[in-house]
Amino acid sequence: MQELPLPLPERLQATLRVLLLEDSPVGATDGMLRLLQDKLAPWPVRQSVTARGNLIVTLGEGDPKRAIAAHMDTLGAMVQYILPSGRLELTPLGTWSARFAEGARATIWCNNGERIRGTILPRHASGHAWSEVVDTQPVNWAQIEFRPDIVTHSAEDSRAAGIAPGQIVALDVEPEFTQTGFLVSRYLDNKVAIACALECLSLLKENDLAPTVPFCFAFTNAEEVGHGAGTSLPPSVDDLVSVDIAPVAANQHSSEFHATLGYKDAAGPHSQSLLAELEILAQTHELPYVRDVFRHYHSDGSSVKNAGYDTRTALLGFGTDSTHGYERTHMTSVLAVTRLMLAWVLQR
């Protein structure tokens, strides 16, 4: 058995913090693309960017046969309509509950390059004014509004400040890494997977290791709206492991302290044979893992299947509580995922 080099937790966390603080809501991932290109520049890899802005990073000679996908895009919102008050109606980018938008600080990305700060609030935000209506109002996107931190008394005032429908709204991530090993933030989905991929590349370079077959990382930019690797994966790829968030809940087996092998998602079952290979690797290297099945879940692997690729797919996840909300995972899971990724890259 080949001994795997150990990931460096401090470096992995430092990388993750940088990634989290680079906003990349779906539809506006250019900043994250440039950040990754800069980070990868010193490494012996080939970079290519697709017409849609997905980043393919290839190691080894020839066309890649194996791939790991990790999406750059996160959830976010968009200006839907400027209300007569000058406040803004929002529409979500990706699928997530307005419950987790209420109270968030956020930034509008104006077309003129300006950034306007503000707060996302329910329509009835003050108990002093609305009493119990604050608690009984519905939870939906029609019930919330963006209060921009500009002097505005009308839709005309907000338009004059540079606000327009279609502009991206990025929510503050508020990352916190605890001494007990927990990682808490918006948008661990899927910045954790990218941090794990970069740690794998660092370990390969530092230990003079190389994939046994031509290999690529596919950093995709529209997974949250169902496109993902299905629009970007090189057709030569036979095997794809999609690395993504694994929901922890009372009706799931995933755990914040394990890597998760996902056997099925909303698009159907993944490859039993490829998952079996990953499970054997996890057992061989004594990595903590669980098996799970996800009912309401899509991934880069899903998009590849839906696009009709003749490719085996598997799902590997870091166990996370409150997915698409204020997310939390633990370094135990993140390190297990990183080591399992590395073991698969090096598998003969």
LOSE-624364 format. One record per residue: residue in one letter; x, y, z of N, C-alpha, C in turn; residue number from 1. Coordinates in steps of 0.05 Angstrom, whole numbers. Layout:
# LOSE-624364
resn,n_u,n_v,n_w,ca_u,ca_v,ca_w,c_u,c_v,c_w,resi
a,X,Y,Z,X,Y,Z,X,Y,Z,NUM
...
# end
This chain:
# LOSE-624364
resn,n_u,n_v,n_w,ca_u,ca_v,ca_w,c_u,c_v,c_w,resi
m,17,-24,0,0,0,0,18,25,0,1
q,12,43,-19,27,68,-20,19,86,4,2
e,38,96,19,33,113,41,26,141,31,3
l,3,152,40,-6,178,30,7,200,47,4
p,17,221,34,26,244,49,2,257,63,5
l,7,268,87,-15,279,103,-21,308,95,6
p,-46,315,92,-53,343,88,-45,360,112,7
l,-40,386,107,-33,404,128,-58,420,136,8
p,-69,415,159,-94,428,167,-93,458,167,9
e,-71,469,177,-69,498,178,-69,510,150,10
r,-54,498,132,-54,508,104,-81,505,91,11
l,-94,483,95,-120,478,83,-140,499,93,12
q,-139,505,119,-158,525,130,-152,553,119,13
a,-126,559,117,-118,585,106,-128,588,77,14
t,-125,567,61,-134,568,34,-164,571,33,15
l,-179,556,50,-208,558,51,-217,586,58,16
r,-204,599,76,-212,626,84,-210,645,60,17
v,-188,643,45,-184,660,22,-206,655,2,18
l,-213,630,-3,-233,623,-22,-261,633,-14,19
l,-267,631,12,-293,640,22,-296,670,19,20
l,-275,685,23,-276,714,22,-276,725,-7,21
e,-273,707,-26,-276,715,-55,-304,708,-63,22
d,-321,728,-65,-349,723,-73,-351,711,-100,23
s,-368,690,-104,-371,678,-130,-399,667,-133,24
p,-419,684,-130,-447,675,-135,-450,666,-164,25
v,-467,646,-168,-470,635,-195,-478,658,-214,26
g,-465,659,-237,-468,681,-255,-447,702,-253,27
a,-431,701,-232,-410,721,-228,-385,708,-215,28
t,-373,690,-229,-351,674,-218,-323,682,-229,29
d,-322,704,-244,-297,712,-256,-275,717,-236,30
g,-281,729,-213,-261,734,-193,-250,708,-182,31
m,-267,688,-177,-257,663,-167,-240,649,-189,32
l,-248,651,-214,-232,639,-235,-204,651,-236,33
r,-202,678,-234,-175,690,-234,-159,682,-209,34
l,-172,680,-186,-158,673,-162,-146,645,-165,35
l,-162,626,-176,-151,599,-180,-129,598,-201,36
q,-133,613,-222,-111,614,-242,-85,624,-231,37
d,-87,644,-214,-63,655,-201,-50,635,-182,38
k,-67,621,-167,-56,601,-148,-43,578,-162,39
l,-54,570,-185,-44,547,-200,-20,553,-218,40
a,-15,579,-222,6,587,-241,33,574,-236,41
p,42,572,-210,69,561,-205,70,531,-208,42
w,48,517,-211,48,488,-211,50,477,-239,43
p,61,452,-242,65,440,-268,38,428,-278,44
v,19,445,-284,-7,436,-294,-13,452,-320,45
r,-32,441,-335,-42,455,-359,-70,466,-352,46
q,-73,492,-357,-98,505,-351,-112,512,-378,47
s,-139,508,-378,-155,517,-401,-181,526,-390,48
v,-192,546,-403,-218,558,-395,-238,554,-417,49
t,-261,543,-411,-281,538,-432,-296,564,-438,50
a,-312,563,-460,-327,587,-468,-345,596,-446,51
r,-355,579,-429,-373,586,-407,-358,595,-382,52
g,-331,593,-382,-316,602,-359,-309,580,-339,53
n,-312,555,-347,-303,533,-329,-273,529,-332,54
l,-260,522,-310,-231,519,-310,-224,489,-310,55
i,-208,480,-330,-199,452,-331,-169,452,-326,56
v,-161,437,-305,-133,436,-297,-123,407,-301,57
t,-104,403,-319,-97,376,-328,-68,370,-319,58
l,-65,345,-308,-39,335,-300,-33,310,-317,59
g,-7,306,-324,0,283,-340,-1,288,-370,60
e,10,270,-385,11,273,-414,-14,261,-426,61
g,-25,274,-447,-48,263,-461,-74,272,-450,62
d,-95,263,-463,-122,271,-455,-129,258,-428,63
p,-143,272,-410,-149,261,-384,-169,238,-385,64
k,-163,218,-368,-181,195,-366,-197,195,-340,65
r,-186,208,-320,-201,211,-294,-204,241,-288,66
a,-224,247,-273,-229,275,-266,-242,277,-238,67
i,-236,299,-225,-250,307,-201,-263,334,-207,68
a,-289,337,-201,-303,362,-205,-309,375,-179,69
a,-305,402,-178,-312,418,-155,-322,445,-165,70
h,-345,453,-157,-356,477,-169,-348,503,-154,71
m,-342,523,-170,-333,550,-160,-357,567,-151,72
d,-380,562,-163,-403,580,-158,-416,574,-132,73
t,-428,595,-120,-443,592,-95,-472,602,-100,74
l,-488,600,-80,-514,612,-80,-511,643,-80,75
g,-532,657,-85,-533,686,-84,-560,696,-90,76
a,-562,721,-99,-588,733,-106,-583,753,-128,77
m,-606,763,-139,-605,783,-161,-627,803,-156,78
v,-622,827,-164,-643,848,-163,-665,841,-183,79
q,-689,837,-173,-712,830,-189,-727,855,-198,80
y,-731,873,-178,-749,896,-183,-743,918,-162,81
i,-744,943,-171,-740,965,-153,-767,974,-143,82
l,-772,972,-117,-798,979,-105,-802,1009,-104,83
p,-827,1018,-103,-832,1047,-101,-817,1061,-77,84
s,-812,1046,-56,-798,1057,-33,-768,1061,-38,85
g,-757,1050,-60,-729,1050,-65,-715,1025,-56,86
r,-729,1009,-40,-718,983,-33,-722,963,-56,87
l,-710,939,-53,-708,921,-76,-721,894,-71,88
e,-735,885,-91,-744,857,-90,-722,840,-102,89
l,-717,816,-90,-695,799,-99,-706,773,-110,90
t,-691,760,-127,-696,733,-136,-671,716,-129,91
p,-675,691,-120,-652,675,-112,-636,665,-136,92
l,-610,662,-132,-593,648,-151,-586,621,-139,93
g,-595,600,-152,-594,574,-140,-618,569,-122,94
t,-620,545,-112,-643,538,-96,-637,539,-66,95
w,-649,559,-53,-645,561,-24,-668,577,-12,96
s,-672,574,14,-695,586,27,-690,615,35,97
a,-710,632,31,-709,659,40,-705,661,70,98
r,-711,640,84,-706,639,114,-677,646,120,99
f,-658,637,103,-630,641,109,-619,667,97,100
a,-637,682,83,-629,708,73,-637,730,93,101
e,-658,725,108,-667,746,127,-645,754,146,102
g,-640,780,148,-620,790,166,-592,791,156,103
a,-588,781,132,-560,780,121,-551,808,111,104
r,-526,814,116,-513,836,103,-504,827,75,105
a,-505,845,56,-500,837,28,-491,861,12,106
t,-481,855,-12,-470,876,-30,-483,873,-58,107
i,-492,896,-69,-501,896,-97,-477,903,-114,108
w,-474,887,-136,-453,893,-155,-465,909,-178,109
c,-461,935,-177,-473,952,-197,-458,951,-223,110
n,-471,957,-245,-459,955,-272,-436,975,-275,111
n,-437,997,-261,-416,1018,-263,-391,1012,-246,112
g,-391,988,-234,-368,980,-217,-372,987,-188,113
e,-392,1003,-181,-397,1010,-154,-407,986,-138,114
r,-402,986,-112,-412,965,-95,-429,979,-73,115
i,-455,972,-72,-473,984,-53,-480,963,-31,116
r,-474,970,-6,-480,952,16,-509,955,25,117
g,-518,935,39,-546,936,49,-552,911,66,118
t,-578,909,73,-587,887,90,-612,875,77,119
i,-614,849,78,-638,835,69,-657,831,93,120
l,-681,841,91,-700,842,113,-727,831,104,121
p,-742,819,123,-770,814,117,-786,840,115,122
r,-808,839,100,-823,864,96,-832,876,122,123
h,-839,859,141,-847,868,168,-825,861,187,124
a,-805,880,190,-781,874,204,-781,883,233,125
s,-799,899,241,-798,911,268,-822,902,285,126
g,-817,889,307,-839,882,325,-852,906,337,127
h,-837,928,341,-849,952,352,-870,964,333,128
a,-867,958,307,-887,969,288,-909,949,281,129
w,-902,923,280,-920,903,269,-929,882,289,130
s,-917,883,314,-925,864,335,-922,835,325,131
e,-942,818,330,-939,789,324,-938,783,294,132
v,-944,803,277,-942,798,248,-913,791,241,133
v,-893,801,256,-865,794,251,-861,764,252,134
d,-876,750,270,-872,721,273,-891,705,256,135
t,-913,717,246,-932,701,231,-930,705,201,136
q,-914,725,192,-911,730,163,-899,705,150,137
p,-905,700,124,-894,677,111,-864,679,105,138
v,-852,656,100,-824,655,92,-823,649,62,139
n,-817,669,46,-813,665,17,-799,690,6,140
w,-790,688,-18,-774,710,-30,-791,734,-36,141
a,-817,731,-39,-834,755,-42,-838,771,-17,142
q,-831,759,6,-835,771,32,-810,785,42,143
i,-788,785,27,-764,799,36,-757,821,16,144
e,-740,840,26,-731,862,9,-703,870,18,145
f,-689,882,-1,-662,891,4,-663,921,11,146
r,-653,928,35,-652,956,43,-624,967,37,147
p,-620,982,15,-593,992,8,-585,1015,27,148
d,-559,1015,33,-548,1036,51,-541,1061,35,149
i,-561,1072,22,-559,1097,7,-583,1114,15,150
v,-582,1140,10,-605,1157,15,-624,1153,-8,151
t,-646,1139,-4,-666,1134,-25,-694,1135,-13,152
h,-711,1149,-27,-739,1151,-20,-758,1142,-42,153
s,-745,1133,-64,-762,1125,-87,-746,1107,-105,154
a,-760,1094,-124,-747,1078,-144,-728,1095,-161,155
e,-736,1120,-166,-719,1138,-181,-692,1144,-167,156
d,-693,1147,-141,-668,1152,-125,-650,1128,-128,157
s,-661,1104,-125,-644,1080,-127,-632,1076,-154,158
r,-648,1082,-175,-638,1080,-202,-616,1100,-207,159
a,-619,1124,-196,-599,1145,-199,-572,1137,-186,160
a,-574,1120,-165,-550,1111,-151,-536,1089,-166,161
g,-548,1079,-188,-535,1058,-204,-547,1031,-201,162
i,-569,1028,-186,-582,1002,-182,-601,996,-205,163
a,-600,971,-215,-617,963,-237,-624,933,-235,164
p,-647,925,-245,-653,896,-246,-631,880,-259,165
g,-627,856,-250,-607,839,-261,-579,840,-248,166
q,-576,859,-230,-550,860,-216,-547,839,-195,167
i,-523,829,-192,-517,808,-173,-517,819,-144,168
v,-527,803,-126,-526,809,-97,-510,786,-84,169
a,-487,793,-71,-470,774,-57,-474,777,-27,170
l,-480,756,-13,-484,756,15,-457,753,30,171
d,-454,767,53,-430,763,70,-429,735,79,172
v,-405,723,78,-402,695,86,-398,690,115,173
e,-385,709,129,-381,707,158,-368,681,167,174
p,-344,675,157,-331,649,164,-320,650,193,175
e,-322,627,206,-311,624,233,-300,596,235,176
f,-275,593,242,-262,567,246,-256,564,276,177
t,-268,544,289,-266,542,318,-242,526,326,178
q,-234,529,352,-212,513,363,-219,484,366,179
t,-245,478,364,-254,450,366,-256,436,339,180
g,-246,450,318,-245,438,292,-268,443,273,181
f,-288,458,282,-311,463,265,-305,486,246,182
l,-315,484,222,-314,505,201,-342,514,196,183
v,-348,540,202,-375,550,200,-375,574,181,184
s,-393,574,162,-394,596,142,-417,591,123,185
r,-426,613,110,-441,609,86,-421,598,65,186
y,-432,583,46,-418,575,22,-394,557,26,187
l,-394,541,48,-375,519,48,-380,502,23,188
d,-404,502,14,-412,491,-12,-406,511,-34,189
n,-385,508,-49,-368,485,-50,-338,493,-47,190
k,-334,514,-31,-307,524,-28,-289,504,-13,191
v,-301,487,4,-286,466,17,-274,447,-3,192
a,-290,439,-23,-280,419,-43,-257,431,-58,193
i,-259,457,-65,-237,470,-80,-211,471,-62,194
a,-215,477,-36,-192,478,-18,-179,450,-16,195
c,-196,429,-16,-185,402,-15,-169,396,-41,196
a,-180,404,-64,-166,400,-89,-139,414,-90,197
l,-138,439,-80,-113,453,-80,-93,441,-61,198
e,-103,430,-39,-85,416,-20,-74,391,-33,199
c,-91,377,-48,-81,353,-62,-59,360,-82,200
l,-63,382,-97,-42,390,-116,-16,398,-101,201
s,-19,411,-79,5,418,-63,20,393,-54,202
l,6,373,-45,18,349,-35,32,333,-58,203
l,19,333,-81,31,320,-105,58,333,-111,204
k,58,360,-112,82,375,-120,104,371,-99,205
e,97,374,-73,117,373,-52,130,345,-49,206
n,114,325,-56,124,297,-53,132,284,-79,207
d,134,301,-100,143,291,-126,126,267,-135,208
l,100,270,-133,81,249,-140,66,258,-165,209
a,56,238,-180,40,244,-204,18,224,-207,210
p,-4,232,-219,-26,213,-225,-15,190,-242,211
t,-27,167,-238,-19,143,-253,-30,144,-282,212
v,-51,159,-286,-63,163,-313,-68,193,-316,213
p,-69,202,-341,-76,231,-345,-101,238,-330,214
f,-101,261,-317,-121,268,-297,-127,298,-299,215
c,-152,306,-292,-158,334,-291,-177,341,-268,216
f,-175,365,-259,-194,377,-241,-212,395,-258,217
a,-238,392,-255,-257,410,-269,-269,428,-248,218
f,-262,453,-249,-273,474,-231,-296,487,-246,219
t,-320,480,-240,-343,488,-255,-356,513,-243,220
n,-373,527,-259,-383,553,-250,-413,556,-250,221
a,-428,534,-254,-458,537,-254,-471,513,-243,222
e,-458,499,-225,-470,475,-213,-496,481,-198,223
e,-497,504,-185,-520,511,-168,-546,515,-185,224
v,-543,518,-211,-567,520,-228,-569,497,-247,225
g,-554,475,-241,-558,449,-255,-540,444,-279,226
h,-521,462,-285,-504,457,-309,-479,442,-302,227
g,-461,455,-287,-437,441,-276,-420,428,-297,228
a,-409,405,-290,-389,391,-308,-402,381,-333,229
g,-428,380,-335,-442,371,-359,-437,390,-383,230
t,-427,414,-377,-421,433,-399,-391,436,-404,231
s,-374,421,-389,-346,427,-391,-327,403,-390,232
l,-336,379,-382,-318,357,-378,-306,348,-404,233
p,-280,344,-406,-268,333,-430,-281,306,-438,234
p,-287,302,-463,-301,277,-471,-284,252,-467,235
s,-258,255,-463,-240,232,-459,-243,220,-431,236
v,-256,234,-412,-257,225,-384,-275,200,-382,237
d,-264,179,-370,-279,155,-365,-292,154,-337,238
d,-278,166,-318,-286,165,-290,-286,193,-278,239
l,-308,200,-265,-311,226,-253,-319,223,-224,240
v,-305,236,-205,-313,238,-177,-321,267,-173,241
s,-346,271,-166,-356,298,-160,-354,302,-130,242
v,-338,322,-122,-333,328,-93,-351,352,-86,243
d,-368,348,-66,-388,368,-59,-397,364,-31,244
i,-416,380,-23,-426,380,4,-444,355,9,245
a,-444,344,33,-460,321,39,-479,329,62,246
p,-505,331,58,-523,341,78,-524,323,103,247
v,-521,335,126,-524,322,152,-552,329,162,248
a,-568,309,168,-595,313,178,-605,288,192,249
a,-627,290,206,-638,267,221,-646,244,202,250
n,-652,250,177,-659,229,158,-637,222,138,251
q,-612,228,145,-589,221,129,-568,207,146,252
h,-550,193,132,-528,179,146,-503,196,148,253
s,-501,218,132,-477,234,131,-470,245,159,254
s,-445,250,163,-435,259,189,-414,281,185,255
e,-414,300,203,-393,321,201,-365,311,206,256
f,-363,286,215,-337,275,223,-328,253,204,257
h,-341,250,181,-334,229,162,-335,240,134,258
a,-321,227,116,-326,231,87,-351,215,80,259
t,-365,224,60,-390,211,52,-387,201,23,260
l,-394,176,18,-397,165,-8,-426,166,-15,261
g,-433,181,-36,-461,184,-43,-468,165,-66,262
y,-487,147,-60,-494,126,-80,-516,134,-99,263
k,-532,154,-92,-554,163,-109,-560,192,-103,264
d,-568,207,-123,-578,234,-118,-604,237,-135,265
a,-613,261,-138,-639,265,-152,-638,257,-181,266
a,-615,254,-193,-612,246,-221,-610,215,-223,267
g,-609,201,-201,-607,172,-202,-582,162,-190,268
p,-578,135,-192,-554,123,-179,-528,129,-193,269
h,-507,130,-177,-480,133,-188,-468,105,-192,270
s,-444,105,-203,-431,79,-211,-424,63,-187,271
q,-436,39,-185,-430,21,-163,-401,12,-163,272
s,-390,8,-187,-362,-1,-189,-342,20,-181,273
l,-347,45,-189,-329,67,-181,-332,73,-151,274
l,-356,72,-141,-359,76,-112,-346,54,-96,275
a,-347,30,-106,-333,7,-93,-303,12,-92,276
e,-292,23,-113,-263,29,-113,-257,50,-91,277
l,-273,70,-89,-269,91,-69,-272,79,-41,278
e,-292,61,-37,-296,49,-11,-272,32,-3,279
i,-261,17,-21,-237,1,-16,-214,19,-8,280
l,-210,41,-22,-189,60,-16,-193,71,12,281
a,-217,78,19,-223,89,46,-216,69,67,282
q,-223,44,63,-217,22,82,-187,17,83,283
t,-174,16,61,-145,11,60,-129,31,75,284
h,-137,56,73,-123,78,86,-135,86,112,285
e,-154,70,121,-167,74,148,-178,102,151,286
l,-193,111,131,-206,137,131,-234,135,142,287
p,-243,153,158,-271,152,168,-290,159,145,288
y,-309,142,140,-328,147,118,-355,134,124,289
v,-376,144,112,-402,132,113,-413,131,84,290
r,-434,116,81,-449,114,55,-475,129,59,291
d,-485,142,38,-510,156,40,-524,157,13,292
v,-549,164,14,-566,168,-10,-581,194,-6,293
f,-582,211,-27,-593,238,-25,-617,240,-44,294
r,-640,248,-32,-665,250,-47,-667,276,-63,295
h,-658,299,-51,-663,325,-62,-637,339,-67,296
y,-621,328,-85,-593,336,-87,-584,333,-116,297
h,-570,353,-125,-557,352,-152,-527,358,-149,298
s,-511,349,-168,-483,353,-166,-471,355,-194,299
d,-445,360,-196,-431,359,-222,-435,332,-235,300
g,-435,311,-219,-439,284,-229,-467,281,-242,301
s,-487,293,-230,-514,293,-241,-514,306,-269,302
s,-501,329,-271,-502,343,-297,-487,327,-319,303
v,-467,313,-311,-453,296,-331,-471,273,-340,304
k,-485,261,-322,-504,240,-330,-526,251,-347,305
n,-537,274,-340,-559,286,-355,-550,295,-382,306
a,-524,302,-385,-513,311,-411,-507,287,-429,307
g,-509,263,-419,-506,239,-436,-477,229,-439,308
y,-459,238,-421,-432,228,-422,-431,198,-417,309
d,-413,184,-431,-408,156,-426,-385,154,-405,310
t,-392,162,-380,-373,165,-359,-383,153,-333,311
r,-367,138,-319,-374,129,-292,-373,153,-273,312
t,-393,156,-256,-393,178,-237,-396,168,-209,313
a,-384,183,-190,-387,178,-162,-388,204,-147,314
l,-400,204,-124,-403,228,-108,-388,225,-81,315
l,-370,244,-75,-355,244,-51,-361,270,-36,316
g,-369,269,-11,-377,293,2,-365,297,30,317
f,-363,322,38,-356,329,66,-382,334,81,318
g,-386,320,103,-410,321,118,-416,349,130,319
t,-439,360,124,-444,388,131,-472,391,142,320
d,-474,405,164,-500,411,176,-511,437,164,321
s,-537,439,161,-551,463,151,-541,471,124,322
t,-542,452,105,-533,459,78,-551,480,65,323
h,-538,497,49,-551,520,37,-562,540,57,324
g,-552,539,82,-558,558,103,-532,568,115,325
y,-531,570,141,-505,574,155,-493,546,159,326
e,-474,540,142,-464,513,140,-442,507,161,327
r,-440,482,169,-419,474,188,-409,446,181,328
t,-383,444,179,-370,417,177,-347,417,197,329
h,-333,394,198,-311,391,216,-286,383,201,330
m,-263,391,211,-238,385,197,-233,355,194,331
t,-244,339,211,-241,310,209,-252,300,182,332
s,-276,311,175,-288,304,149,-272,315,126,333
v,-263,340,128,-249,353,106,-222,339,101,334
l,-208,331,122,-183,317,118,-187,289,106,335
a,-208,276,115,-214,250,103,-221,252,73,336
v,-236,272,66,-242,276,37,-217,282,22,337
t,-199,299,32,-174,306,19,-157,281,14,338
r,-154,265,35,-138,241,32,-150,220,13,339
l,-177,218,13,-189,199,-6,-187,209,-35,340
m,-189,235,-39,-184,246,-65,-156,240,-75,341
l,-136,244,-57,-108,239,-64,-104,209,-70,342
a,-116,192,-54,-112,163,-58,-123,155,-85,343
w,-146,167,-93,-157,160,-119,-140,171,-142,344
v,-130,195,-139,-113,206,-160,-88,189,-165,345
l,-78,177,-143,-54,161,-145,-59,131,-150,346
q,-84,123,-150,-91,95,-154,-83,85,-182,347
r,-71,62,-183,-63,51,-209,-87,38,-223,348
# end
